Amino acid sequence: MYWRGGHLYVYFTYGMHFCANVVTRKEGIGEAVLIRAVEPIEGIEVMRKNRKMRGRGGEWVNLTNGPAKFCQAFAIRREQNGADLLGDQIYILNGERIPESKVGRSTRIGIKNGREKKWRFFVKGNAWASNK
């Protein structure tokens, strides 16, 4: 997490799941944003295979709606820790700008300290946002 911004920080949690963060600050400062969920656009069948999902219908909204589900769907593991997000292995592209009126904030999930902080951001009404 102490790399310069633009790298992926992957860690193993609860002895069973990987989670991924985007490092956001300069080298030496441990600050990153946890990827809690994403809306899949393409490659859905590969993601379903990675998650071992066979069913059809509404189940697919659970494909990437949590930090561990995201890592499973994208096959992100310890080997991707430190990946340059401006490289060609894993990368982030510019997308459409979300109007501020559509950005929701809530308290943090799955932690013991700092629960009151509204550091969880999501697109209001998006079915792929991880639930509280």
Rosetta blueprint (number, residue, H / E / L):
1 M L
2 Y L
3 W L
4 R L
5 G L
6 G L
7 H E
8 L E
9 Y E
10 V E
11 Y E
12 F E
13 T E
14 Y L
15 G L
16 M L
17 H E
18 F E
19 C E
20 A E
21 N E
22 V E
23 V E
24 T L
25 R L
26 K L
27 E L
28 G L
29 I L
30 G L
31 E L
32 A E
33 V E
34 L E
35 I L
36 R L
37 A L
38 V L
39 E L
40 P L
41 I L
42 E L
43 G L
44 I H
45 E H
46 V H
47 M H
48 R H
49 K H
50 N H
51 R H
52 K L
53 M L
54 R L
55 G L
56 R L
57 G H
58 G H
59 E H
60 W H
61 V H
62 N H
63 L L
64 T L
65 N L
66 G L
67 P H
68 A H
69 K H
70 F H
71 C H
72 Q H
73 A H
74 F L
75 A L
76 I L
77 R L
78 R H
79 E H
80 Q H
81 N L
82 G L
83 A L
84 D E
85 L L
86 L E
87 G L
88 D L
89 Q L
90 I L
91 Y E
92 I L
93 L L
94 N L
95 G L
96 E L
97 R L
98 I L
99 P L
100 E H
101 S H
102 K H
103 V E
104 G E
105 R E
106 S E
107 T L
108 R L
109 I L
110 G L
111 I L
112 K L
113 N L
114 G L
115 R L
116 E L
117 K L
118 K L
119 W L
120 R E
121 F E
122 F E
123 V E
124 K L
125 G L
126 N L
127 A L
128 W L
129 A L
130 S L
131 N L
132 K L
